[in-house]
Amino acid sequence: MRGCGSLCGALALLAIAPAFAGERFSAEAIAKGREQYQRTCVHCHGFNMVNAGTTVFDLRKFPTDQPDRFKQSVMQGKGAMPSWKETLTAEQIDWLWAYVGSRGGKGR
């Protein structure tokens, strides 16, 4: 892009600014994820992801660097957990990841 110069550079920096600020998830995505979690996940995984971790996975321990694994598990199901691919949209699953991946908003 000729003539773009500093404007393109500034726009590129704005696009990645949240990563530099240490924010991986927006507050809005986390809030929507919390709401979705309350509707679909709380019964098994517990309020605020707190459960005994004996019969279902303790989501507070899910590796935060594995969003694809999380999304695949939600879509396909795993163990006793059913598949949610016919129930949840990709956007709703992304919101759930924002909630789980941020440890309920504590690790934005």
C-alpha positions in Angstrom: 0.0 0.0 0.0 1.9 3.0 -1.3 1.3 6.2 0.6 0.0 4.5 3.7 3.1 5.3 5.8 2.6 6.1 9.4 -1.2 5.8 9.3 -1.0 2.1 8.4 1.6 1.6 11.1 -0.6 3.3 13.7 -3.6 1.3 12.7 -1.6 -1.9 13.0 -0.4 -0.9 16.5 -4.0 -0.2 17.5 -5.1 -3.7 16.3 -2.5 -5.4 18.6 -2.6 -2.9 21.5 -4.7 -5.1 23.8 -2.1 -7.8 23.6 0.6 -5.3 24.8 -1.7 -4.2 27.6 -1.9 -7.8 28.8 -5.6 -8.1 27.9 -6.5 -11.3 26.1 -10.3 -10.9 26.4 -12.6 -7.9 26.4 -14.7 -7.2 29.5 -17.7 -7.5 27.3 -16.7 -11.0 26.0 -16.0 -12.2 29.5 -19.4 -10.9 30.8 -21.2 -12.6 27.9 -19.2 -15.7 28.6 -20.2 -15.6 32.3 -23.9 -15.3 31.3 -23.6 -18.2 28.8 -21.8 -20.3 31.4 -24.6 -19.7 33.9 -27.1 -21.0 31.3 -25.3 -24.0 30.0 -22.3 -25.1 32.1 -23.0 -24.2 35.8 -25.1 -27.4 36.4 -22.0 -29.6 36.0 -19.0 -27.3 36.3 -20.2 -25.3 39.3 -20.8 -21.7 40.1 -17.8 -19.6 39.1 -16.2 -22.8 37.8 -15.9 -24.1 41.4 -16.5 -27.8 41.7 -14.9 -30.8 43.4 -13.2 -31.8 40.2 -13.9 -35.5 40.9 -16.6 -36.2 38.2 -16.3 -33.3 35.9 -13.3 -31.3 34.7 -12.2 -28.4 36.9 -12.3 -25.6 34.3 -10.1 -23.4 36.6 -7.3 -25.7 35.6 -7.9 -25.7 31.8 -4.7 -24.7 30.0 -5.2 -21.1 29.0 -3.0 -21.6 25.9 -5.3 -24.2 24.4 -8.4 -22.4 23.1 -8.8 -24.8 20.2 -8.9 -27.8 22.5 -11.5 -26.1 24.7 -13.7 -25.2 21.7 -13.3 -28.7 20.2 -14.4 -30.3 23.6 -17.4 -28.0 23.8 -18.4 -28.7 20.2 -17.8 -32.5 20.1 -18.3 -33.3 23.8 -15.9 -35.3 25.9 -16.5 -38.1 28.4 -19.8 -37.5 30.0 -20.1 -34.0 28.6 -22.5 -33.8 25.6 -21.7 -32.1 22.3 -23.0 -28.5 22.2 -22.4 -27.9 18.5 -26.1 -28.1 17.7 -27.0 -25.9 20.6 -24.4 -23.1 20.8 -23.2 -20.8 18.1 -19.5 -20.3 17.4 -19.8 -16.8 19.0 -21.3 -18.3 22.2 -18.5 -20.8 22.4 -16.0 -17.9 22.0 -17.7 -16.1 24.8 -17.4 -19.3 27.0 -13.7 -19.4 26.1 -13.3 -15.8 27.2 -14.8 -16.6 30.5 -12.9 -19.8 31.1 -9.7 -18.6 29.5 -9.7 -15.5 31.7 -10.4 -17.6 34.8 -13.7 -15.9 35.2 -12.3 -12.4 34.4 -9.4 -12.7 36.8 -6.8 -13.3 34.2 -7.9 -11.0 31.4 
